Amino acid sequence: MLEAVEETANATIRLIRIIRKQMHTYKRVMWEQTKLYSKDLLEHLFRPPNTKVLFLQQELGKQCQTVSSYLEKLCKLNQLNKDSHGNTNYYINRSLFELLKKACRRSKGNDLPHSFFSLPASPILRNQYKNHRAISPGR
């Protein structure tokens, strides 16, 4: 039992280290390419792997146009992917999404935590999540 706890703890520590490296890369790219850097923005992009203008606007206390321009700049730098669905644009941190998917495949549960998506999440991400669950071993 203790070996399982230790294995889970070590896997979690490795995942956190990788996420921190990704955050550092995003920070560097954001600053070097756009002179745009905000700790709150960076942390927001690494909570769930997707967001939309309204969520970021509420968190940063910025105008809709300002937040949209931040997100569009990050899309142009290939740091985010834009997913339009209806009248809503979702911005997806694809590298974080893929990293979490890989971590879930390695775990025994093969499942993503309930809090993985902020609601409402990108419909395309939800479909990919469902597909991931459908093809995961042991399901």
Backbone bond lengths (Angstrom), bond angles and torsions (degrees), N, CA, C in turn:
res aa  C-N    CA-C-N  psi(-1)  N-CA   C-N-CA  omega(-1)  CA-C   N-CA-C  phi
1 M - - - 1.457 - - 1.535 111.02 -
2 L 1.333 115.53 -45.17 1.461 118.97 179.95 1.529 111.72 -65.57
3 E 1.330 116.92 -31.97 1.464 119.77 177.29 1.523 110.63 -64.44
4 A 1.321 116.57 -38.60 1.467 120.62 178.64 1.524 110.89 -65.24
5 V 1.326 116.49 -41.04 1.462 120.60 178.25 1.526 109.71 -64.62
6 E 1.334 115.88 -43.33 1.462 119.76 179.32 1.524 111.21 -63.47
7 E 1.318 117.07 -42.08 1.461 121.78 179.45 1.535 110.68 -62.63
8 T 1.323 116.25 -43.54 1.467 120.61 178.59 1.525 110.62 -64.44
9 A 1.323 116.37 -43.15 1.467 120.40 179.79 1.526 110.84 -62.37
10 N 1.321 116.63 -44.38 1.470 120.13 179.33 1.526 111.73 -64.22
11 A 1.322 116.98 -40.66 1.471 120.50 177.72 1.525 110.55 -63.45
12 T 1.317 116.44 -40.00 1.464 120.97 179.42 1.520 110.71 -66.06
13 I 1.312 116.67 -41.77 1.467 120.53 178.42 1.529 110.33 -62.80
14 R 1.333 117.24 -42.82 1.472 120.20 177.26 1.528 110.93 -61.35
15 L 1.328 116.76 -42.66 1.467 121.02 179.54 1.525 111.03 -62.56
16 I 1.313 116.34 -43.38 1.472 120.58 179.26 1.523 110.63 -62.86
17 R 1.319 117.09 -40.83 1.471 120.28 178.55 1.529 111.12 -62.66
18 I 1.314 116.96 -41.55 1.464 120.42 179.02 1.530 110.39 -65.60
19 I 1.332 116.72 -42.79 1.468 120.20 178.19 1.518 110.37 -62.14
20 R 1.320 117.44 -41.43 1.466 120.53 178.75 1.533 111.07 -62.53
21 K 1.356 117.01 -38.64 1.465 119.86 176.57 1.524 110.42 -64.42
22 Q 1.335 116.30 -42.02 1.468 119.42 177.71 1.524 110.41 -61.50
23 M 1.325 116.64 -42.45 1.463 119.85 179.12 1.527 110.69 -61.79
24 H 1.317 116.55 -41.32 1.460 120.12 178.95 1.531 110.84 -63.00
25 T 1.332 116.58 -40.66 1.464 120.94 177.47 1.522 110.67 -63.05
26 Y 1.336 117.06 -45.97 1.466 120.81 177.74 1.520 110.10 -58.89
27 K 1.313 116.57 -44.76 1.466 121.23 -178.99 1.527 110.36 -59.27
28 R 1.335 116.03 -47.24 1.461 120.47 -179.57 1.526 111.39 -61.86
29 V 1.328 116.45 -47.08 1.464 120.66 -179.51 1.530 110.42 -63.47
30 M 1.323 116.28 -44.33 1.471 119.91 179.93 1.532 110.15 -57.97
31 W 1.312 117.24 -44.60 1.458 120.25 -176.47 1.529 111.52 -74.15
32 E 1.330 116.94 -47.74 1.468 119.82 -175.88 1.525 112.53 -67.83
33 Q 1.310 117.93 -36.91 1.456 121.02 -173.79 1.535 113.60 -90.24
34 T 1.338 116.94 -29.02 1.470 118.47 -173.41 1.520 114.24 -130.85
35 K 1.313 116.70 -7.71 1.471 121.85 -171.76 1.524 110.89 59.07
36 L 1.322 114.80 18.61 1.455 122.26 179.81 1.524 107.72 -100.05
37 Y 1.313 116.60 112.80 1.459 118.50 174.61 1.512 108.89 -148.32
38 S 1.300 114.41 129.58 1.454 122.21 174.81 1.520 106.49 -144.09
39 K 1.302 116.13 126.44 1.468 120.07 179.31 1.521 110.15 -59.24
40 D 1.330 117.13 -40.94 1.469 120.91 179.59 1.531 111.26 -62.98
41 L 1.329 116.42 -41.69 1.468 120.48 177.89 1.524 110.10 -62.92
42 L 1.312 116.65 -48.26 1.461 121.15 -179.19 1.531 111.23 -59.13
43 E 1.315 116.99 -47.67 1.464 120.41 -179.63 1.522 111.29 -64.23
44 H 1.318 116.38 -36.39 1.469 120.09 178.88 1.529 110.88 -62.86
45 L 1.321 117.27 -38.46 1.460 121.36 -178.23 1.527 113.06 -70.80
46 F 1.323 116.49 -13.65 1.461 120.45 -179.35 1.525 113.27 -113.39
47 R 1.309 118.90 12.52 1.468 119.54 174.09 1.510 109.34 -82.16
48 P 1.315 119.51 -83.05 1.464 117.15 165.70 1.527 105.78 -88.91
49 P 1.318 118.41 163.70 1.460 118.44 -179.15 1.524 113.33 -80.05
50 N 1.328 117.65 6.35 1.460 119.75 178.35 1.511 110.43 -143.17
51 T 1.333 115.00 156.42 1.453 120.16 177.86 1.520 107.92 -151.96
52 K 1.290 115.17 177.28 1.460 120.88 171.62 1.512 107.93 -142.57
53 V 1.314 116.05 166.96 1.460 121.61 -172.98 1.529 111.39 -53.90
54 L 1.321 117.22 -44.69 1.464 120.46 -176.59 1.524 112.02 -59.27
55 F 1.337 117.85 -43.45 1.468 120.56 -179.19 1.520 110.79 -62.65
56 L 1.320 116.08 -46.17 1.459 120.69 -178.14 1.531 110.85 -69.71
57 Q 1.302 116.47 -36.52 1.469 121.67 177.99 1.524 109.60 -60.79
58 Q 1.312 117.24 -45.06 1.463 121.38 179.33 1.527 111.44 -64.44
59 E 1.318 116.60 -40.93 1.458 119.44 -177.27 1.523 112.97 -72.47
60 L 1.334 116.63 -41.73 1.460 120.06 -176.47 1.520 113.20 -87.29
61 G 1.332 116.95 -17.63 1.459 119.84 -177.45 1.522 112.55 68.81
62 K 1.321 116.21 31.17 1.469 121.51 -179.34 1.523 109.76 -107.47
63 Q 1.328 115.52 165.27 1.451 121.62 177.16 1.529 110.22 -69.45
64 C 1.319 115.81 155.31 1.462 122.69 179.86 1.528 111.37 -55.63
65 Q 1.319 117.77 -45.59 1.470 121.53 -178.50 1.522 111.91 -64.15
66 T 1.326 116.62 -37.70 1.465 120.92 179.31 1.520 110.31 -64.53
67 V 1.328 115.24 -48.63 1.466 120.65 -179.59 1.530 110.14 -62.97
68 S 1.322 116.58 -42.87 1.470 120.22 178.43 1.519 111.08 -59.56
69 S 1.318 117.17 -41.67 1.468 119.69 -179.97 1.527 110.98 -66.29
70 Y 1.348 118.33 -38.39 1.465 121.03 175.51 1.529 110.09 -57.35
71 L 1.326 115.21 -50.63 1.464 120.41 -175.77 1.528 111.64 -66.05
72 E 1.324 116.90 -39.49 1.464 120.33 178.43 1.531 111.30 -64.99
73 K 1.325 117.01 -39.03 1.469 120.02 177.33 1.527 110.39 -62.04
74 L 1.322 116.32 -41.26 1.463 120.23 179.71 1.530 111.35 -68.18
75 C 1.321 116.65 -31.59 1.473 119.91 175.23 1.529 110.04 -66.64
76 K 1.323 117.00 -42.64 1.463 120.78 179.77 1.525 111.60 -63.42
77 L 1.318 116.41 -27.81 1.467 121.27 178.41 1.536 111.90 -88.63
78 N 1.326 116.06 5.74 1.469 122.91 -178.50 1.527 113.14 61.22
79 Q 1.311 116.49 28.25 1.462 120.46 175.58 1.527 110.32 -89.16
80 L 1.330 116.33 -27.19 1.461 122.83 177.48 1.519 108.79 -131.15
81 N 1.315 115.67 156.19 1.461 121.67 171.05 1.524 107.81 -111.94
82 K 1.306 115.71 139.26 1.459 120.85 179.26 1.520 109.03 -97.48
83 D 1.325 115.52 131.10 1.458 122.56 -179.51 1.525 107.12 -125.73
84 S 1.327 116.77 108.13 1.464 120.94 178.81 1.513 108.99 -90.79
85 H 1.305 115.03 130.41 1.461 121.11 178.68 1.519 107.72 -141.46
86 G 1.333 115.78 109.10 1.460 119.14 -174.23 1.515 108.96 67.09
87 N 1.328 116.14 -132.17 1.462 121.57 178.99 1.518 112.66 -90.74
88 T 1.306 117.15 2.25 1.464 120.93 -173.29 1.523 110.83 -110.46
89 N 1.325 114.89 136.23 1.465 121.48 173.02 1.518 108.43 -103.35
90 Y 1.309 115.66 128.95 1.454 121.88 175.19 1.519 107.17 -108.05
91 Y 1.309 115.93 142.78 1.455 121.74 179.50 1.519 107.23 -116.69
92 I 1.325 115.34 122.21 1.458 120.91 -170.29 1.518 110.47 -113.32
93 N 1.314 114.82 127.43 1.450 121.51 172.84 1.529 105.38 -83.67
94 R 1.316 115.24 86.35 1.466 121.75 -172.57 1.529 111.94 -60.48
95 S 1.323 118.02 -39.96 1.467 119.46 -178.49 1.528 111.02 -64.29
96 L 1.327 117.16 -38.45 1.470 120.02 177.14 1.521 110.52 -68.37
97 F 1.327 116.49 -41.95 1.462 120.36 179.05 1.531 110.45 -58.98
98 E 1.333 116.65 -47.22 1.462 120.57 -179.23 1.526 111.44 -65.46
99 L 1.308 116.70 -38.85 1.466 120.67 178.12 1.530 110.88 -62.29
100 L 1.317 117.26 -45.18 1.467 120.88 179.83 1.526 111.06 -66.62
101 K 1.329 116.26 -36.78 1.466 120.11 177.14 1.530 110.59 -62.06
102 K 1.342 116.05 -45.29 1.468 120.10 178.86 1.526 110.89 -61.89
103 A 1.323 115.98 -42.82 1.464 119.98 -179.47 1.524 110.66 -62.45
104 C 1.322 116.45 -36.91 1.464 120.01 179.02 1.518 111.62 -70.23
105 R 1.322 117.17 -35.01 1.471 120.14 177.53 1.517 111.15 -64.12
106 R 1.348 115.30 -35.65 1.459 119.65 -179.62 1.521 112.30 -75.76
107 S 1.328 115.60 -24.13 1.465 118.20 -178.96 1.520 109.80 -75.39
108 K 1.287 115.56 158.54 1.464 120.15 -178.75 1.532 110.97 -70.20
109 G 1.325 117.29 -30.30 1.463 120.46 -176.70 1.514 113.96 -77.15
110 N 1.343 117.21 -22.70 1.466 121.61 -178.17 1.518 112.33 50.45
111 D 1.306 117.14 39.14 1.449 120.23 -177.97 1.520 109.38 -138.14
112 L 1.313 116.68 148.61 1.448 121.93 175.96 1.519 108.78 -91.22
113 P 1.324 117.82 146.71 1.459 119.25 179.49 1.523 111.57 -63.76
114 H 1.327 116.03 152.51 1.464 122.26 -178.99 1.514 111.34 -56.43
115 S 1.326 117.60 -34.98 1.461 121.38 -177.21 1.523 112.74 -81.00
116 F 1.337 117.86 5.76 1.456 122.45 -177.35 1.524 111.49 -56.54
117 F 1.317 116.79 -38.08 1.456 120.92 -178.78 1.515 110.44 -108.70
118 S 1.328 114.84 137.92 1.453 118.19 169.03 1.519 105.64 -81.86
119 L 1.281 117.22 144.73 1.458 119.47 -177.40 1.515 109.75 -97.85
120 P 1.318 120.81 136.68 1.460 125.26 -6.26 1.518 109.68 -80.92
121 A 1.284 116.96 133.21 1.462 122.25 179.92 1.520 109.61 -87.27
122 S 1.298 114.35 168.26 1.455 120.47 177.51 1.520 109.84 -60.31
123 P 1.333 117.88 127.20 1.464 120.17 177.89 1.528 112.38 -58.28
124 I 1.321 117.78 -34.97 1.458 119.91 179.53 1.530 110.44 -67.12
125 L 1.333 117.56 -40.79 1.462 119.58 176.37 1.521 110.82 -64.01
126 R 1.321 116.75 -40.06 1.467 119.38 178.72 1.531 110.32 -60.61
127 N 1.346 117.39 -42.20 1.463 120.67 178.38 1.525 110.90 -64.07
128 Q 1.322 117.50 -41.50 1.460 120.01 178.37 1.523 110.34 -63.94
129 Y 1.329 116.25 -38.31 1.465 120.56 178.10 1.524 109.88 -63.56
130 K 1.332 117.16 -44.12 1.462 120.57 178.73 1.523 110.29 -62.29
131 N 1.340 117.15 -42.46 1.463 120.91 178.14 1.517 111.16 -63.23
132 H 1.333 116.74 -39.66 1.458 121.33 177.66 1.527 109.88 -59.79
133 R 1.317 116.70 -44.71 1.458 120.40 -179.36 1.528 111.27 -66.33
134 A 1.331 116.01 -36.02 1.466 120.16 -177.29 1.534 111.62 -68.66
135 I 1.341 116.97 -32.35 1.457 119.07 -177.08 1.522 113.10 -100.10
136 S 1.329 117.59 -2.10 1.453 119.77 -178.98 1.513 110.52 -67.04
137 P 1.336 117.30 140.51 1.455 119.77 178.45 1.517 110.68 -62.74
138 G 1.306 116.27 144.90 1.460 120.10 178.01 1.505 114.09 85.22
139 R 1.312 117.57 5.59 1.481 121.12 179.57 1.487 109.50 -103.84
